[in-house]
Amino acid sequence: MDAMKQMSLSESGFERKTKRTRKREFLDEMERVVPWAELVALVSPHLPEGKRGRPPFAPEAMLRIHFMQQWFNLSDPAMEDALHDVPLLREFAGLGGWDERLPDESTILRFRHLLEAHDLSLQILATVNATLAAKGLLLKSGTVVDATLIAAPSSTKNSSGERDPEMHQTKKGNQWHFGMKAHIGVDAESGLVHTVIGTAANVNDVTQAGALLHGQETAAFGDAGYRGVGKRDETQDINVNWHVAMRPGKRKVLDKSTPMGTILDQLERAKARIRAKVEHPFRVIKRQFGHVKVRYRGLAKNTAQLHTLFALSNIWMVRRTLLKDLRA
């Protein structure tokens, strides 16, 4: 966009007068490592031209605002308030001074609806991953599959007087959870997410395993919840070797004093080290980005947000490598 400052925030005049906060450091890194040009080219054709009424905000400004919502866990009205209250966020969005027109919550909402209507969040993940693959950061030989619960409000004290009908409850251990599941397929080497599926919380993990593969891997890994995946009808045409964890009870009684018991235990340890890669993106979206509860009603809207969140978590996970390449 023409008004967008093509410089890192650390090079702006504003930075010299302001404390170097963690938020500023974070946004400066994202300024440099997010593939802005490719993503703006992706969303721009779908935005209104604004031939009537007030001129629309630049596509890059709206995309930056949308990403800040994910990074800082902000609702549409909270994002509008933040743009008015925090100069750093206006600066990152390229919206200039406090006296300039800023997007209101309705404008921010319409941009999100546009992304949803054209499945652009799915394409954002694909575009980010294509950029990372071109840099040799995303390999194709193995996939780790897993799922995590995302809580939804169980209260009926809302305008409709009912819980979200697309969310369901499930029991994990001795505790009941209400909400949805985020199922992901992760590159076994780098830990980067390549596939995301959203379902109700009561959907069994193993039913989604085949759909989480991209089709080019030779090996796939899952925890004990994926036992029997290779025998399911939907995985029969998939040419991949499944490496699924032994059930905890069975592993506990392994006789490690025998050669076979020792080998089996070492194999389980090796599989566990690979499966651990899948925990990192979950930790990024929940701890770093604060996404522990669904923001919207319905699976489609929340799954769209998950695609964007995991695209941004992929960038976050390899940001130091990307920054090193920029300095080289």
HULIN-V349114 format. One record per residue. RES is the residue in three letters. SS is DSSP state (2 for helix, 1 for strand, 0 for the rest). PSI is psi in degrees with one decimal (none if undefined). BURIAL is # if it has 16 or more other C-alpha atoms within 10 Angstrom, else .. Layout:
# HULIN-V349114
res->RES ss->SS psi->PSI burial->BURIAL
res->RES ss->SS psi->PSI burial->BURIAL
This chain:
# HULIN-V349114
res->MET ss->0 psi->147.3 burial->.
res->ASP ss->0 psi->-39.8 burial->.
res->ALA ss->0 psi->-9.1 burial->.
res->MET ss->0 psi->131.8 burial->.
res->LYS ss->0 psi->119.3 burial->.
res->GLN ss->0 psi->59.5 burial->.
res->MET ss->0 psi->160.2 burial->.
res->SER ss->0 psi->157.5 burial->.
res->LEU ss->2 psi->-24.1 burial->#
res->SER ss->2 psi->-17.3 burial->#
res->GLU ss->2 psi->-3.5 burial->.
res->SER ss->0 psi->157.4 burial->.
res->GLY ss->0 psi->-32.0 burial->.
res->PHE ss->2 psi->-36.3 burial->.
res->GLU ss->2 psi->-33.9 burial->.
res->ARG ss->2 psi->-17.5 burial->.
res->LYS ss->2 psi->-0.3 burial->.
res->THR ss->0 psi->147.3 burial->.
res->LYS ss->0 psi->143.4 burial->.
res->ARG ss->0 psi->83.4 burial->.
res->THR ss->0 psi->165.9 burial->.
res->ARG ss->2 psi->-37.6 burial->.
res->LYS ss->2 psi->-40.0 burial->.
res->ARG ss->2 psi->-42.5 burial->#
res->GLU ss->2 psi->-43.3 burial->.
res->PHE ss->2 psi->-49.5 burial->.
res->LEU ss->2 psi->-32.7 burial->#
res->ASP ss->2 psi->-39.7 burial->#
res->GLU ss->2 psi->-44.8 burial->#
res->MET ss->2 psi->-34.1 burial->#
res->GLU ss->2 psi->-37.2 burial->#
res->ARG ss->2 psi->-26.3 burial->#
res->VAL ss->2 psi->-20.7 burial->#
res->VAL ss->0 psi->134.1 burial->#
res->PRO ss->0 psi->73.1 burial->.
res->TRP ss->2 psi->-45.2 burial->#
res->ALA ss->2 psi->-45.6 burial->.
res->GLU ss->2 psi->-39.4 burial->.
res->LEU ss->2 psi->-38.0 burial->#
res->VAL ss->2 psi->-40.8 burial->#
res->ALA ss->2 psi->-30.0 burial->.
res->LEU ss->2 psi->-45.3 burial->.
res->VAL ss->2 psi->-27.0 burial->#
res->SER ss->2 psi->-43.6 burial->.
res->PRO ss->0 psi->-17.3 burial->.
res->HIS ss->0 psi->-3.1 burial->.
res->LEU ss->0 psi->148.8 burial->.
res->PRO ss->0 psi->147.5 burial->.
res->GLU ss->0 psi->-17.8 burial->.
res->GLY ss->0 psi->44.9 burial->.
res->LYS ss->0 psi->-20.7 burial->.
res->ARG ss->0 psi->152.0 burial->.
res->GLY ss->0 psi->-159.9 burial->.
res->ARG ss->0 psi->145.1 burial->.
res->PRO ss->0 psi->140.9 burial->.
res->PRO ss->0 psi->160.4 burial->.
res->PHE ss->0 psi->151.0 burial->#
res->ALA ss->0 psi->143.4 burial->#
res->PRO ss->2 psi->-40.5 burial->#
res->GLU ss->2 psi->-37.0 burial->#
res->ALA ss->2 psi->-44.1 burial->#
res->MET ss->2 psi->-37.0 burial->#
res->LEU ss->2 psi->-41.4 burial->#
res->ARG ss->2 psi->-40.6 burial->#
res->ILE ss->2 psi->-44.0 burial->#
res->HIS ss->2 psi->-40.9 burial->#
res->PHE ss->2 psi->-38.1 burial->#
res->MET ss->2 psi->-33.6 burial->#
res->GLN ss->2 psi->-39.6 burial->#
res->GLN ss->2 psi->-44.0 burial->#
res->TRP ss->2 psi->-37.2 burial->#
res->PHE ss->2 psi->9.1 burial->.
res->ASN ss->0 psi->56.0 burial->#
res->LEU ss->0 psi->133.4 burial->#
res->SER ss->0 psi->174.1 burial->#
res->ASP ss->2 psi->-50.9 burial->#
res->PRO ss->2 psi->-35.4 burial->.
res->ALA ss->2 psi->-34.2 burial->.
res->MET ss->2 psi->-41.5 burial->#
res->GLU ss->2 psi->-46.9 burial->#
res->ASP ss->2 psi->-40.5 burial->.
res->ALA ss->2 psi->-37.7 burial->#
res->LEU ss->2 psi->-35.2 burial->#
res->HIS ss->2 psi->-34.1 burial->#
res->ASP ss->2 psi->-27.8 burial->.
res->VAL ss->0 psi->106.1 burial->.
res->PRO ss->2 psi->-35.7 burial->#
res->LEU ss->2 psi->-41.4 burial->#
res->LEU ss->2 psi->-38.2 burial->#
res->ARG ss->2 psi->-41.9 burial->#
res->GLU ss->2 psi->-44.6 burial->#
res->PHE ss->2 psi->-37.0 burial->#
res->ALA ss->2 psi->-9.4 burial->#
res->GLY ss->0 psi->30.7 burial->#
res->LEU ss->0 psi->7.3 burial->#
res->GLY ss->0 psi->-145.9 burial->#
res->GLY ss->0 psi->174.2 burial->.
res->TRP ss->0 psi->-22.0 burial->.
res->ASP ss->0 psi->0.2 burial->.
res->GLU ss->0 psi->157.3 burial->.
res->ARG ss->0 psi->135.0 burial->.
res->LEU ss->0 psi->150.9 burial->#
res->PRO ss->0 psi->135.8 burial->#
res->ASP ss->0 psi->177.7 burial->.
res->GLU ss->2 psi->-29.8 burial->#
res->SER ss->2 psi->-38.3 burial->.
res->THR ss->2 psi->-41.5 burial->#
res->ILE ss->2 psi->-40.6 burial->#
res->LEU ss->2 psi->-44.4 burial->.
res->ARG ss->2 psi->-36.6 burial->.
res->PHE ss->2 psi->-42.7 burial->#
res->ARG ss->2 psi->-42.4 burial->#
res->HIS ss->2 psi->-34.7 burial->.
res->LEU ss->2 psi->-42.6 burial->.
res->LEU ss->2 psi->-42.0 burial->#
res->GLU ss->2 psi->-42.5 burial->#
res->ALA ss->2 psi->-31.2 burial->.
res->HIS ss->0 psi->14.7 burial->.
res->ASP ss->0 psi->37.1 burial->.
res->LEU ss->2 psi->-24.5 burial->#
res->SER ss->2 psi->-38.5 burial->#
res->LEU ss->2 psi->-40.4 burial->#
res->GLN ss->2 psi->-28.0 burial->#
res->ILE ss->2 psi->-44.3 burial->#
res->LEU ss->2 psi->-43.7 burial->#
res->ALA ss->2 psi->-39.4 burial->#
res->THR ss->2 psi->-44.2 burial->#
res->VAL ss->2 psi->-45.1 burial->#
res->ASN ss->2 psi->-34.5 burial->#
res->ALA ss->2 psi->-38.9 burial->.
res->THR ss->2 psi->-43.4 burial->#
res->LEU ss->2 psi->-37.1 burial->#
res->ALA ss->2 psi->-37.7 burial->.
res->ALA ss->2 psi->-24.7 burial->.
res->LYS ss->0 psi->5.7 burial->.
res->GLY ss->0 psi->20.1 burial->.
res->LEU ss->0 psi->-8.5 burial->#
res->LEU ss->0 psi->111.1 burial->#
res->LEU ss->0 psi->174.2 burial->#
res->LYS ss->0 psi->5.3 burial->#
res->SER ss->0 psi->-24.4 burial->.
res->GLY ss->1 psi->151.9 burial->#
res->THR ss->1 psi->137.2 burial->#
res->VAL ss->1 psi->131.5 burial->#
res->VAL ss->1 psi->144.3 burial->#
res->ASP ss->1 psi->172.5 burial->#
res->ALA ss->1 psi->153.3 burial->#
res->THR ss->1 psi->151.2 burial->.
res->LEU ss->1 psi->137.4 burial->#
res->ILE ss->1 psi->118.6 burial->#
res->ALA ss->1 psi->148.9 burial->#
res->ALA ss->0 psi->154.5 burial->#
res->PRO ss->0 psi->127.1 burial->#
res->SER ss->0 psi->-7.5 burial->.
res->SER ss->0 psi->149.7 burial->.
res->THR ss->0 psi->9.8 burial->.
res->LYS ss->0 psi->70.1 burial->.
res->ASN ss->0 psi->-176.9 burial->.
res->SER ss->0 psi->-31.0 burial->.
res->SER ss->0 psi->-16.4 burial->.
res->GLY ss->0 psi->18.2 burial->.
res->GLU ss->0 psi->158.4 burial->.
res->ARG ss->0 psi->159.3 burial->#
res->ASP ss->0 psi->118.3 burial->#
res->PRO ss->0 psi->-16.8 burial->.
res->GLU ss->0 psi->-9.0 burial->.
res->MET ss->0 psi->152.3 burial->#
res->HIS ss->1 psi->168.3 burial->#
res->GLN ss->1 psi->152.9 burial->#
res->THR ss->1 psi->157.5 burial->#
res->LYS ss->1 psi->127.5 burial->.
res->LYS ss->1 psi->113.5 burial->.
res->GLY ss->0 psi->-124.3 burial->.
res->ASN ss->0 psi->12.6 burial->.
res->GLN ss->1 psi->140.8 burial->.
res->TRP ss->1 psi->140.7 burial->.
res->HIS ss->1 psi->140.6 burial->#
res->PHE ss->1 psi->129.2 burial->#
res->GLY ss->1 psi->-137.9 burial->#
res->MET ss->1 psi->172.2 burial->#
res->LYS ss->1 psi->139.2 burial->#
res->ALA ss->1 psi->110.9 burial->#
res->HIS ss->1 psi->132.9 burial->#
res->ILE ss->1 psi->148.9 burial->#
res->GLY ss->1 psi->125.5 burial->#
res->VAL ss->1 psi->139.3 burial->#
res->ASP ss->1 psi->124.1 burial->#
res->ALA ss->0 psi->-22.2 burial->#
res->GLU ss->0 psi->-50.8 burial->#
res->SER ss->0 psi->-21.0 burial->#
res->GLY ss->0 psi->10.7 burial->#
res->LEU ss->0 psi->142.1 burial->#
res->VAL ss->1 psi->131.3 burial->#
res->HIS ss->1 psi->-20.8 burial->#
res->THR ss->1 psi->138.6 burial->#
res->VAL ss->1 psi->133.1 burial->#
res->ILE ss->1 psi->133.8 burial->#
res->GLY ss->1 psi->132.2 burial->#
res->THR ss->1 psi->170.6 burial->#
res->ALA ss->1 psi->157.7 burial->#
res->ALA ss->0 psi->-24.2 burial->#
res->ASN ss->0 psi->4.1 burial->#
res->VAL ss->0 psi->128.3 burial->.
res->ASN ss->0 psi->135.1 burial->.
res->ASP ss->2 psi->-43.0 burial->#
res->VAL ss->2 psi->-24.3 burial->#
res->THR ss->2 psi->-20.8 burial->.
res->GLN ss->2 psi->-4.2 burial->#
res->ALA ss->0 psi->-47.2 burial->#
res->GLY ss->2 psi->-37.4 burial->#
res->ALA ss->2 psi->-13.2 burial->#
res->LEU ss->2 psi->-5.1 burial->#
res->LEU ss->0 psi->146.4 burial->#
res->HIS ss->0 psi->-12.5 burial->.
res->GLY ss->0 psi->-9.3 burial->.
res->GLN ss->0 psi->-3.3 burial->.
res->GLU ss->0 psi->156.9 burial->#
res->THR ss->0 psi->-14.6 burial->.
res->ALA ss->1 psi->145.8 burial->#
res->ALA ss->1 psi->144.1 burial->#
res->PHE ss->1 psi->142.1 burial->#
res->GLY ss->1 psi->161.7 burial->#
res->ASP ss->0 psi->-174.2 burial->#
res->ALA ss->2 psi->-19.3 burial->.
res->GLY ss->2 psi->-12.6 burial->#
res->TYR ss->2 psi->16.0 burial->#
res->ARG ss->0 psi->135.9 burial->#
res->GLY ss->0 psi->5.6 burial->.
res->VAL ss->2 psi->-35.0 burial->#
res->GLY ss->2 psi->-13.9 burial->#
res->LYS ss->2 psi->-3.5 burial->.
res->ARG ss->0 psi->149.3 burial->.
res->ASP ss->2 psi->-41.9 burial->.
res->GLU ss->2 psi->-7.6 burial->.
res->THR ss->2 psi->2.0 burial->#
res->GLN ss->0 psi->-30.3 burial->.
res->ASP ss->0 psi->4.9 burial->.
res->ILE ss->0 psi->119.4 burial->.
res->ASN ss->0 psi->83.5 burial->.
res->VAL ss->0 psi->148.3 burial->#
res->ASN ss->1 psi->117.3 burial->.
res->TRP ss->1 psi->131.4 burial->#
res->HIS ss->1 psi->96.2 burial->#
res->VAL ss->1 psi->141.9 burial->#
res->ALA ss->0 psi->145.8 burial->#
res->MET ss->0 psi->145.5 burial->#
res->ARG ss->0 psi->140.7 burial->.
res->PRO ss->2 psi->-41.5 burial->.
res->GLY ss->2 psi->-38.7 burial->.
res->LYS ss->2 psi->-38.7 burial->.
res->ARG ss->2 psi->-33.3 burial->.
res->LYS ss->2 psi->-31.1 burial->.
res->VAL ss->0 psi->9.9 burial->.
res->LEU ss->0 psi->136.1 burial->.
res->ASP ss->0 psi->95.7 burial->.
res->LYS ss->0 psi->-3.1 burial->.
res->SER ss->0 psi->-10.0 burial->.
res->THR ss->0 psi->153.5 burial->.
res->PRO ss->2 psi->-42.6 burial->.
res->MET ss->2 psi->-41.6 burial->.
res->GLY ss->2 psi->-39.7 burial->.
res->THR ss->2 psi->-44.4 burial->.
res->ILE ss->2 psi->-44.4 burial->.
res->LEU ss->2 psi->-39.2 burial->#
res->ASP ss->2 psi->-41.6 burial->#
res->GLN ss->2 psi->-37.0 burial->.
res->LEU ss->2 psi->-42.4 burial->.
res->GLU ss->2 psi->-37.8 burial->#
res->ARG ss->2 psi->-41.4 burial->.
res->ALA ss->2 psi->-42.9 burial->.
res->LYS ss->2 psi->-37.7 burial->#
res->ALA ss->2 psi->-38.2 burial->#
res->ARG ss->2 psi->-38.1 burial->.
res->ILE ss->2 psi->-43.6 burial->#
res->ARG ss->2 psi->-26.6 burial->#
res->ALA ss->0 psi->-22.8 burial->.
res->LYS ss->2 psi->-28.9 burial->#
res->VAL ss->2 psi->-18.8 burial->#
res->GLU ss->2 psi->-25.1 burial->.
res->HIS ss->2 psi->-51.5 burial->#
res->PRO ss->2 psi->-34.1 burial->#
res->PHE ss->2 psi->-42.9 burial->#
res->ARG ss->2 psi->-37.2 burial->.
res->VAL ss->2 psi->-48.4 burial->#
res->ILE ss->2 psi->-28.4 burial->#
res->LYS ss->2 psi->-43.8 burial->#
res->ARG ss->2 psi->-47.6 burial->.
res->GLN ss->2 psi->-45.1 burial->.
res->PHE ss->0 psi->-9.2 burial->#
res->GLY ss->0 psi->20.9 burial->.
res->HIS ss->0 psi->85.4 burial->#
res->VAL ss->0 psi->-10.4 burial->.
res->LYS ss->1 psi->148.4 burial->.
res->VAL ss->0 psi->148.0 burial->#
res->ARG ss->0 psi->-26.7 burial->#
res->TYR ss->0 psi->171.4 burial->.
res->ARG ss->0 psi->139.7 burial->.
res->GLY ss->0 psi->149.4 burial->#
res->LEU ss->2 psi->-36.6 burial->#
res->ALA ss->2 psi->-47.9 burial->#
res->LYS ss->2 psi->-42.6 burial->#
res->ASN ss->2 psi->-33.7 burial->#
res->THR ss->2 psi->-37.5 burial->#
res->ALA ss->2 psi->-43.7 burial->#
res->GLN ss->2 psi->-38.7 burial->#
res->LEU ss->2 psi->-38.6 burial->#
res->HIS ss->2 psi->-44.4 burial->#
res->THR ss->2 psi->-42.9 burial->#
res->LEU ss->2 psi->-42.9 burial->#
res->PHE ss->2 psi->-29.8 burial->#
res->ALA ss->2 psi->-44.1 burial->#
res->LEU ss->2 psi->-32.6 burial->#
res->SER ss->2 psi->-34.9 burial->#
res->ASN ss->2 psi->-43.9 burial->#
res->ILE ss->2 psi->-43.2 burial->#
res->TRP ss->2 psi->-41.5 burial->#
res->MET ss->2 psi->-29.3 burial->#
res->VAL ss->0 psi->16.3 burial->#
res->ARG ss->2 psi->-37.8 burial->#
res->ARG ss->2 psi->-38.5 burial->.
res->THR ss->2 psi->-42.3 burial->.
res->LEU ss->2 psi->-41.6 burial->#
res->LEU ss->2 psi->-37.9 burial->.
res->LYS ss->2 psi->-40.3 burial->.
res->ASP ss->2 psi->-35.7 burial->.
res->LEU ss->2 psi->-33.6 burial->.
res->ARG ss->2 psi->-20.4 burial->.
res->ALA ss->0 psi->none burial->.
